[in-house]
Amino acid sequence: MTADTVTADAEQQAHFDDLIAADSRVEPRDWMPEAYRKTLIRQISQHAHSEIIGMQPEGNWITRAPSLKRKAILLAKVQDEAGHGLYLYSAAQTLGITRDEMTHQLIDGKAKYSSIFNYPTPTWADMGAIGWLVDGAAICNQVPLCRASYGPYGRAMVRICKEESFHQRQGFEILLTLMQGTDAQRAMAQDAVDRWYWPSLMMFGPPDDASPNSARSTAWKIKRFSNDELRQRFLGMLVPQAEALGVTLPDPELHWDEDAQRWRMTEIDWSEFHEILAGRGPMNAVRLQNRRDAHEDGAWVREAAAEYARKQAATAENREAA
Ligand code: BYC
């Protein structure tokens, strides 16, 4: 390496550091450290995969929604999730990875996606619990990401968060309707809350002292709050909403500690989280197989699109030559 290269690298690093310190945005055209680029690709692609895999648990109820109105709303929500996945894949592509590479990392089982989507959805009340708890956790986690230092990610998050807050309200409304119904409907709503409560707390990731990526992502202003801080915020949001719904959160230890100014709770069962991350959750295999099948079934569409693009390019070339 020559002295000139060393000076140029130091200048680029200094410019990057200044952007971060000034809370400005890093854009695709800007120089960035390789580790920053890799971290963003990791997080944004995992996030995109989560949106795409996250269509499955709810997709399971589109044909069985209890009314035409519920069906239309659920269909729109699942379509929004596809859209979120696409904005996020596009944001990741600005960092130099292709959509094809990301798709293969997912279907080959090499990429992570959110643990939450590896649980089954046996009842209609699961649609309510997913909206209220899963989208609720997603909002707590994602609103701060609107200020993420990488421009394309932050901007994608602004639009995603607007849609997520609608999703959360529709989930709350499904549960509210069930809670105002028959005893069996109330029991179904409570059962769904019991099953989704702990997994939704795990969505924020491991506790701070076991979160290897947090320190660096916070220094780079990708993450603005720690996993535990966000979990606390989420609990603060849930407790009054659970009261309004009339559901019980399934943790007898949960209470506000006035002295410590934080929620106290039963320790999360992190062994369940690690089992899911290792691919051994109740629905891991099904989710991945469905995604693989969809990819294979869509091969003809990709081939047709590539052939169309090839013909268009050839026509343009012939026109130019003429
Ligand atoms: N599930 O050092 P940590 C949605 C991994 S979609 C699986 O704390 P980091 C929706 C983590 O990746 C919601 N893996 O990591 C869609 C890391 O592994 P690697 C998706 C998890 O990145 C449809 C390791 O554990 N939201 O809203 O600093 C319908 C150590 O963790 C999980 C996002 O993706 C998990 N829950 O923090 C409805 C948000 N947690 O990569 C709703 C964007 C941790 O080192 N992502 N891991 O092998 C983030 O904010 C952060 O990546 C996380 C983790 C907070 C998730």
Residues whose N, C-alpha, C, O or C-beta is under 5 A from the ligand:
A	BS01	BYC	R42 Q43 Q46 H47 S50 E51 G54 M55 E81 K112 Y113 S114 S115 V134 D135 A138 M202 M203 F204 G205 P206 S211 P212 N213 S214 S217
